[in-house]
């Protein structure tokens, strides 16, 4: 069973940048899709971005052009570089890793890291 641990959240002013990291522990990670989700107060959890071991990526429309997801397979670590942050990006961000054969909701979730964008 793969486990994931996030780090890197915090408080940043609008227009600023943050980088989130997610370390994955386990074997067989080449068959896992990794992704970032977020949940703002009173809203449902939503997919922000995801990446396969081969480097294929997808993004939510709201973050396209501002966020970049990358993955270092040698370190079993995924990153989310967030630039031009907006107050509406404020949320708890969760790392997810799921096997190709199952939906993300059945994968492994991190404990979440708070990102607050405020002046």
FENZIUR-V711497 format. One line per field, one symbol per residue. ss: DSSP state (2 for helix, 1 for strand, 0 for the rest). phi: phi as a letter, one per 30 degrees, with the letter a starting at -180 (. if undefined). burial: b if it has 16 or more other ideal C-beta (glycine too) atoms within 10 Angstrom, else e. A space follows every 50 residues. Layout:
# FENZIUR-V711497
ss: ???
phi: ???
burial: ???
This chain:
# FENZIUR-V711497
ss: 00111110011100000111111110002221111111100000011111 10000011100000001111110000111111000022201111111110 0002220110001111100
phi: .dcbbcajdlcbdeidbbbcbbccckciddccccacbbbceibddbdcab bcddjdbbbdedcejccbcbbcddchbcbbdcchdcedddadccdbbbde dbdedcdccddjbdcbcac
burial: ebebebeebeebeeeeebebbbebeeeebeebbbbbbbeeeeeebeebbb bbeeeeeebeeebeeebbbebeeeebbbbbebeebeeebbbbbbbbbbee eeebeebbbbebbebebee
